[in-house]
C-alpha cells in the first residue's frame, strides 16, 4: 500500500526569528547612564529587532563591550530566537566588587585568574611554594595584580583597588570614577569567587528603579540582568519580579558557594520559594551570559510546548564540575550547563523538575524549566 494514502508530511523551512510580543519577550536590564549612550534619558525601555539589534545598539551609543550589548549579542545568537527584545534603561550607579579566595596550599598548585574589561584580558599566575599559607598565596597573587603596569591595579591604570591583608583578595572598582564598569573573571584555578557588589543606588533603589521602568513600559516578560551577578542584587531582582504581575527573571551567577558548598544565592532563592525565577551557574566568564542565551533560545516557543533540558546554548562554554558540585547545585535548584554531551554536542542537563527556584510551588513559570 502506498503510505501516501495514510500519512502526508510537509516540511517548511522558516526564518529562525519567531514573532512573539510581550509574553515571551526578553528584556535586558542594565545601567545606561553614560555620556556615549544617545537615547533620551526619559526613555526607560526600548524595543530592538533582533535582525538589526547590534547595529541599532551601536547607533544608540552602546559600545561593543557594554554589558547590555554583550547580553544582546548572546541572546540573538540562539536558534530559534525571538524577533524582538527590550532594553530596560537603568540609571542607578553601581560599583563592581568581588572576592577571590585561594583554596589549596599544596606545593606546586597553580593559582590563575584572568580579568577582562572592555575586551582587554589580563592573566595572572602564581605557583604555590613549599609550606606557604593561604594568606601568603593570596597576598602573592594580589602583589602580581597590583604590579602589572598594563593592568588595573596600583601600577597600572589604578581603576581597581586590589587588597589582601589575608585570604581572600578583595577587588573593588574605584568609585565614583569607575562606577558602572564591569570586570569579567575567567580561567580560575585554585581560586573560588564571590561577587560582593552592593545594591546599586543604595538601599531600596533597585526596586524603585524597576518599578519606574515597569510604569513606563510593562510590555515585556523575562528580565535578564546584564550587570548584576552578585547575591545581593540577584536576590533583590528576584524578590521584585516575584511580586510583579506576569513577569519572570532569568539570572546567572559565577559565585563558587553555589556549587562548592551547596550554599549561596541559589539556596537563598530556593528558600524564598521564588517560582518566577530561574538561575544558571557558570564557572566561566559572566560575559558569556548563559541566562541571556537560555532566554533567547526558548522564549520564542509556545509556553507548555517544551522544556529546556537537553538543549545546546550558542556562545556558552560548558562548566567542568565534579559530581559533588553538580549535586550541590541541583540541591538548591540551580541550573547548570555542564560537559554532558548528546551526539557530541554539549547540552543543558539535570533534574527535569528543577527549572525554577522553588522546592514546592507549581506555577505558570514551570513551563519555562531550564533543567
SULDAZI-V332876 format. One line per field, one symbol per residue. ss: DSSP state (h for helix, s for strand, l for the rest). burial: 1 if it has 16 or more other ideal C-beta (glycine too) atoms within 10 Angstrom, else 0. A space follows every 10 residues. Layout:
ss->???
burial->???
This chain:
ss->llhhhlllll llllllssll lllllsssss slllllllll llllsssssl llhhhhhhhl llllllhhhh hhhhhlllll sslsssssss llllllssss ssllllllls ssssssslls ssssssslll lllhhhhhhh hhhhhhhlll llllllllls ssslllllss ssslllllll lllssssssl ssssslllll llllhhhhhh hhhhhhllll lsssslllll hhhhhhhhhh hhhllllsss ssslllhhhh llllhhhhhh hllsllssss sllllhhhlh hhhhhhhhll llllllllll llllllllsl llhhhhhhhh hlllsslsll ssllssllsl llllllslll lllhhhhhll l
burial->0000000000 0000001101 0001111111 1100001010 0001111101 0011011001 0110011111 1111111101 1111111111 1101111111 1110100010 1110111000 0101010100 0101011111 1111110100 1111010001 1101001111 1110000111 1111111101 1111111011 1000110011 0011001001 1111111111 1111111111 1101001111 1111111111 0101111111 0001111111 1111111111 1111111111 1000001110 1110111110 1000110111 1111111100 0000011111 0001111100 0000111111 1
